[in-house]
Amino acid sequence: MASETKLSFHKQLFLQLIAFSWAIVLCFIGYQYMREKEFKSEYLSAQLQQYNRYLLVAVENGESYTEYITSHEKPFDDLRITLITLSGAVIYDNTISIDSLDNHRNRPEIVKALRNGSGYHIGRQSVSDGREYFYSATCGKRVIVRTAIPYSSTLRDMLTADWSFIVVMISITLTMSVIAYFTTRKLGKDIERVNRYEAEQDKNRLKRQLTNNINHELKTPVASIQVCLETLLSGINLSEEKRQELIERCYSNNERLRRLLNDVSLITRMEDGSALINKEYIVINDIINEVADELEVLPDEERMTLHTDFKDEVIVYGNSSLIGSIFRNLTENAIAYSEGKNIYITLLENDEKMCHIRFEDDGKGVQQDQLSRLFERFYRVDKGRSRQKGGTGLGLAIVKHAVQFHGGTITVFNRPDGGLRFDFTLSKHNIQ
């Protein structure tokens, strides 16, 4: 189990580092790729712009543009040249009949040229002949000169970014990934070793604390039983009434010992053997109804009125005994210490994943500084009164462990109008 935890921790650390590194590298490569492609496009456009300007000067000086085009060397073979008025009308095209050409004012490169003086556009398909071109346009005082190179394998190669840089970057990143793997494995082992040591220390501390608390809790009932048995075995003349009182006292302390051992066993099972606890689908409403029936048969001085507000049927996957212990221990805690008359159980939320339940009493509550300690093992607000009631000091600790076993959390507050309020959640699908 420890090795699996270590491997999982190492994988998590390694994957986080790799994901972060590769995200940065890929962003950088993508940016560099687009930037290089843009640079090559701008370089190509600059070559066309130079030809455009020479032609534009000739046109605006009144020279014959057809004569200029035929007599001067072009920067690229198969160059398409178009003259367009500022309104977008085509007045010349050396490749396509102008009668078949519509208004060009909304072409992207023309829009840019009118706005900025020049502009280019990559890979737009011509409406006239269906071919893809690289367009570059230059705006003059009276006309716009636009040149275009049809897309070919040569042009595509010219505009493609240099992959050698990308290959180098990927190679470096792969090398760094391998180094990171071995680095994080060592680091993961070191961190896991520290965590395991700290967890072991915490576990030992909790075990010592639990053992000391159990020893302390056992002393009183064991001493009481021993005194009663010694008195009964001493041969002293005792009245039948006194003998019966001693026997009842032994029985009462024995019951307290039994409850204490059962509660300790239950907590130990939840902490160390959760996989061995049987689970099934449980209807929470049925458990609350059982608690209500149990309240009905209590003596009048212990009985409290249970008010429920469960609009839905709530079904969870878990252990019936543990879920029952949540409601029974909260109920017993309210009966023993709240001094109230009413218990309220409310369903606050219920969906496919979890349910949110509120348990309240209308008693006196506890001091604010004691709220955070109510779930501690053997913690008692009123120690003398708790022992008189037969409590083991583990009831609320069992509640917390049972809630956590079922994938939930629990919090406790003082109600504004008196009493305690426990809010807890239960997962519909047990996570243990």
C-alpha positions in Angstrom: 0.0 0.0 0.0 2.8 2.3 0.9 4.5 1.7 -2.5 1.3 2.4 -4.3 0.9 5.7 -2.4 4.5 6.6 -3.2 4.1 5.9 -6.9 0.8 7.8 -7.0 2.5 10.8 -5.3 5.5 10.7 -7.7 3.2 10.4 -10.7 1.1 13.4 -9.5 4.2 15.5 -8.9 5.8 14.5 -12.2 2.6 15.0 -14.3 2.0 18.4 -12.8 5.6 19.5 -13.6 5.4 18.0 -17.1 2.0 19.6 -17.9 3.2 23.0 -16.7 6.5 22.7 -18.7 4.9 21.5 -21.9 2.2 24.1 -21.7 4.8 26.8 -21.6 6.9 25.2 -24.3 4.0 24.6 -26.6 2.8 28.2 -26.2 6.2 29.5 -26.9 6.6 27.2 -30.0 3.1 28.2 -31.2 3.9 31.9 -30.8 7.3 31.5 -32.5 5.8 29.5 -35.3 3.1 32.1 -36.0 5.6 35.0 -35.6 8.0 33.4 -38.1 5.2 32.7 -40.5 4.1 36.3 -40.2 7.6 37.5 -40.7 7.9 35.5 -43.9 4.5 36.8 -45.1 5.6 40.4 -44.4 8.9 39.8 -46.2 7.0 38.4 -49.2 4.6 41.3 -49.1 7.5 43.8 -49.0 8.9 42.4 -52.2 5.4 42.8 -53.9 5.0 46.2 -52.3 8.2 47.4 -54.0 6.9 46.3 -57.4 3.5 47.9 -56.6 5.0 51.2 -55.8 7.1 51.4 -58.9 4.0 50.6 -61.0 2.0 53.1 -59.0 4.5 55.9 -59.7 4.4 55.0 -63.4 0.6 55.1 -63.5 0.4 58.4 -61.6 3.0 59.9 -63.9 0.8 59.2 -66.8 2.8 56.3 -68.3 1.1 53.4 -69.9 0.7 50.7 -67.2 0.4 47.9 -69.8 3.7 49.0 -71.4 5.3 49.2 -67.9 4.1 45.7 -67.0 5.3 44.1 -70.2 8.6 45.9 -70.2 9.8 45.6 -66.6 10.9 42.5 -64.8 8.5 41.0 -62.3 9.6 39.8 -58.8 7.8 36.4 -59.4 6.7 34.4 -62.4 2.9 34.0 -63.0 2.3 37.3 -61.1 -1.2 38.5 -61.3 -1.5 42.3 -61.5 -4.7 44.3 -60.9 -5.4 48.0 -61.0 -8.4 49.1 -58.9 -10.0 52.5 -58.4 -10.4 54.0 -54.9 -14.1 53.1 -55.2 -13.3 49.4 -55.8 -13.9 49.1 -59.6 -11.3 47.0 -61.5 -9.8 48.8 -64.5 -7.1 46.3 -65.4 -6.2 42.7 -64.7 -3.4 40.9 -66.6 -5.0 37.4 -66.0 -8.7 37.7 -66.0 -11.2 39.8 -68.1 -12.3 42.8 -66.1 -15.9 42.2 -67.3 -16.1 39.2 -65.1 -14.7 41.0 -62.0 -17.0 42.6 -59.5 -16.3 45.5 -57.1 -13.2 44.8 -55.0 -13.6 47.5 -52.3 -14.5 44.9 -49.6 -11.5 42.6 -50.3 -9.4 42.3 -47.1 -6.2 43.5 -48.7 -8.0 46.5 -50.3 -9.6 47.5 -47.0 -6.2 47.4 -45.4 -4.6 49.4 -48.2 -7.3 52.1 -48.1 -6.9 52.4 -44.3 -3.1 52.0 -43.9 -1.7 52.6 -47.4 -0.8 49.0 -47.9 -2.0 45.5 -46.9 -1.7 41.8 -47.6 -3.9 38.7 -47.3 -2.8 35.1 -47.1 -4.5 32.2 -48.8 -7.8 33.7 -50.0 -9.5 31.9 -52.9 -10.3 34.1 -55.9 -13.9 34.4 -56.8 -12.9 34.8 -60.5 -10.8 31.8 -61.2 -11.1 29.7 -58.0 -7.4 29.7 -57.3 -5.8 30.6 -54.0 -3.5 33.6 -54.0 -1.2 35.6 -51.7 -2.4 39.2 -52.2 -0.5 42.4 -51.6 -2.1 45.9 -52.3 -0.7 49.4 -52.3 -2.9 52.5 -52.3 -2.0 55.6 -54.4 -3.8 58.9 -54.9 -6.0 57.7 -57.7 -5.7 53.9 -57.9 -4.8 50.8 -56.0 -2.2 48.4 -57.4 -2.7 44.9 -56.2 -0.3 42.0 -57.0 -1.0 38.4 -56.3 1.0 35.1 -56.4 -1.0 31.9 -56.9 -0.4 29.3 -54.2 2.0 26.6 -55.3 4.3 24.1 -53.5 7.1 26.7 -53.8 5.1 29.5 -52.2 3.9 27.2 -49.4 7.4 26.2 -48.7 8.4 29.8 -48.7 5.7 30.7 -46.1 6.2 27.6 -43.9 8.0 28.3 -40.7 11.4 26.7 -40.1 10.7 23.4 -38.3 14.3 22.9 -37.3 13.8 25.4 -34.4 10.7 23.6 -33.3 12.4 20.2 -33.5 15.3 21.6 -31.4 12.8 22.9 -28.8 10.9 19.7 -28.6 14.1 17.7 -28.2 15.3 19.9 -25.4 11.9 19.6 -23.7 11.9 15.8 -24.0 15.4 15.7 -22.5 14.2 18.0 -19.7 11.2 15.7 -19.2 13.4 12.7 -18.7 15.6 14.6 -16.2 12.4 15.9 -14.4 11.1 12.3 -14.1 14.2 11.1 -12.2 14.4 14.3 -10.2 10.7 14.2 -9.1 11.0 10.5 -8.4 13.8 11.2 -5.9 12.0 14.3 -4.6 8.8 12.3 -4.3 10.5 9.6 -2.3 12.0 12.2 0.0 8.7 14.0 0.5 6.8 10.7 0.9 9.3 9.5 3.5 8.8 12.7 5.5 5.0 12.5 5.2 5.1 8.8 6.2 7.2 9.6 9.2 4.9 12.5 10.3 1.8 10.3 9.7 3.4 7.6 11.8 4.2 10.0 14.6 0.6 11.4 14.5 -0.8 7.9 14.5 1.4 6.9 17.5 0.4 10.1 19.3 -3.3 9.4 18.7 -2.9 5.8 19.8 -1.1 6.9 23.0 -3.8 9.5 23.7 -6.6 7.0 23.0 -4.9 4.4 25.3 -4.5 6.9 28.1 -8.1 8.1 27.7 -9.4 4.5 27.7 -7.3 3.7 30.8 -8.7 6.7 32.5 -12.3 5.9 31.6 -11.9 2.3 32.7 -10.6 3.1 36.1 -13.8 4.4 37.6 -16.2 1.6 36.6 -13.6 -1.1 37.3 -12.8 0.3 40.7 -16.5 0.6 41.5 -17.1 -3.0 40.5 -14.2 -4.2 42.5 -15.4 -2.4 45.6 -18.9 -3.9 45.2 -17.6 -7.4 44.6 -15.1 -7.2 47.6 -18.0 -6.1 49.8 -20.2 -8.9 48.6 -17.4 -11.5 49.0 -16.2 -10.2 52.4 -18.8 -12.1 54.4 -20.2 -9.0 56.0 -23.8 -9.3 57.0 -25.7 -7.3 54.4 -29.4 -6.7 54.1 -31.1 -8.0 51.0 -31.8 -4.5 49.9 -28.1 -3.5 50.3 -26.9 -6.7 48.5 -29.3 -5.9 45.6 -28.0 -2.3 45.4 -24.4 -3.6 45.1 -25.3 -6.1 42.4 -27.2 -3.4 40.5 -24.2 -1.1 40.8 -21.9 -3.8 39.4 -24.3 -4.4 36.5 -24.5 -0.6 35.8 -20.8 -0.2 35.7 -20.4 -3.4 33.6 -22.9 -1.9 31.1 -20.8 1.2 31.0 -17.7 -0.8 30.3 -19.5 -2.8 27.6 -20.6 0.4 25.9 -17.1 1.9 26.1 -15.5 -1.1 24.6 -18.1 -1.3 21.8 -17.6 2.4 21.0 -13.8 2.0 20.9 -14.1 -1.0 18.7 -16.5 0.8 16.4 -14.1 3.8 16.0 -11.1 1.4 15.4 -13.1 -0.5 12.7 -13.9 2.8 10.9 -10.2 3.9 11.1 -8.4 0.7 10.3 -10.9 -1.7 8.7 -13.2 0.4 6.6 -12.9 -1.9 3.7 -14.3 -4.8 5.9 -17.5 -2.9 6.8 -20.5 -4.1 4.9 -22.3 -1.6 2.7 -25.7 -1.5 1.1 -28.4 0.9 -0.1 -30.1 2.5 2.9 -33.2 4.6 3.2 -32.4 7.4 5.6 -36.1 8.0 6.2 -36.5 4.5 7.7 -33.7 5.1 10.2 -35.2 8.4 11.3 -38.5 6.6 11.8 -36.8 4.0 13.9 -35.3 6.8 16.1 -38.7 8.3 16.5 -40.2 5.0 17.6 -37.3 4.6 20.1 -38.1 8.0 21.6 -41.7 7.1 22.1 -40.9 4.3 24.6 -38.5 6.4 26.8 -39.5 7.5 30.2 -41.3 10.9 30.3 -38.3 12.7 31.9 -36.0 11.6 29.0 -38.5 11.8 26.1 -38.1 14.6 23.5 -40.5 15.4 20.7 -39.0 14.7 17.2 -39.9 17.0 14.3 -38.9 15.9 10.8 -39.0 17.7 7.5 -37.9 15.2 4.9 -39.8 15.9 1.7 -37.9 13.3 -0.3 -36.9 9.7 0.1 -33.1 9.8 0.6 -31.1 6.7 -0.3 -27.4 6.4 0.3 -24.9 3.6 -0.2 -23.2 2.8 3.1 -23.5 0.9 6.4 -26.9 0.9 8.1 -25.4 0.5 11.6 -23.0 3.4 11.2 -25.7 5.7 9.7 -28.0 4.7 12.5 -25.3 5.6 15.0 -25.2 9.1 13.6 -28.8 9.9 14.4 -28.9 7.8 17.7 -25.8 9.4 19.1 -27.0 12.9 18.2 -30.3 12.1 19.8 -28.8 10.6 23.0 -26.5 13.6 23.2 -29.5 16.0 23.0 -31.5 13.9 25.6 -28.5 13.8 28.0 -27.2 17.3 27.9 -29.4 19.8 26.0 -32.2 20.1 28.7 -34.5 20.8 25.7 -37.8 19.3 24.7 -37.6 19.2 20.9 -35.4 17.7 18.2 -35.6 18.9 14.6 -34.3 16.8 11.7 -34.4 18.7 8.3 -33.4 17.7 4.8 -31.7 20.8 3.4 -30.5 19.5 0.1 -30.8 16.3 -1.9 -29.3 15.6 -5.3 -27.7 12.7 -7.2 -24.3 13.0 -5.4 -25.1 13.9 -1.8 -27.6 14.9 0.8 -27.3 17.7 3.4 -29.1 17.1 6.7 -29.6 19.4 9.8 -30.0 18.0 13.3 -31.1 20.5 16.0 -32.3 20.7 19.6 -33.8 23.5 21.5 -31.7 23.2 24.6 -29.1 25.5 26.2 -26.2 24.8 23.8 -22.6 25.1 24.9 -19.9 27.8 25.4 -18.6 29.1 22.1 -15.0 28.0 22.9 -16.2 24.4 23.5 -17.8 24.0 20.1 -14.6 23.1 18.3 -13.8 20.3 20.8 -17.2 18.5 20.9 -16.0 15.8 18.4 -12.9 15.0 20.4 -12.8 11.6 22.0 -13.7 11.6 25.7 -14.2 15.3 25.7 -17.0 16.3 28.0 -18.6 19.7 28.6 -19.8 18.5 32.1 -17.7 15.5 33.1 -19.6 14.6 36.3 -23.0 14.9 34.6 -21.8 12.9 31.6 -20.7 9.9 33.7 -24.0 10.0 35.7 -25.8 9.7 32.4 -23.7 6.7 31.5 -22.0 8.3 28.5 -18.7 7.0 27.2 -17.5 10.3 25.9 -17.2 8.8 22.4 -20.7 9.5 21.0 -19.9 12.6 19.0 -16.5 11.2 17.9 -18.4 8.2 16.5 -20.8 10.6 14.7 -17.9 12.4 13.1 -16.1 9.2 12.0 -19.4 7.7 10.6 -20.1 10.9 8.6 -16.5 10.9 7.2 -16.8 7.2 6.4 -19.7 8.0 4.2 -17.8 10.8 2.3 -19.3 13.7 4.2 -18.5 16.5 6.6 -20.1 17.7 9.8 -20.1 21.1 11.6 -21.7 22.2 14.8 -23.1 25.7 15.8 -25.1 27.2 18.7 -28.6 28.1 17.5 -29.5 31.8 17.9 -32.5 30.9 20.0 -30.8 28.2 22.1 -29.6 24.6 21.5 -27.1 23.0 19.1 -27.3 22.7 15.4 -25.4 19.9 13.6 -25.1 20.2 9.8 -23.7 17.2 8.0 -23.5 15.7 4.5 -23.6 12.1 3.3 -22.3 11.0 -0.1 -24.9 9.0 -2.1 -22.0 6.8 -3.4 -19.7 5.7 -0.6 -16.1 6.7 -1.3 -14.3 4.3 1.1 
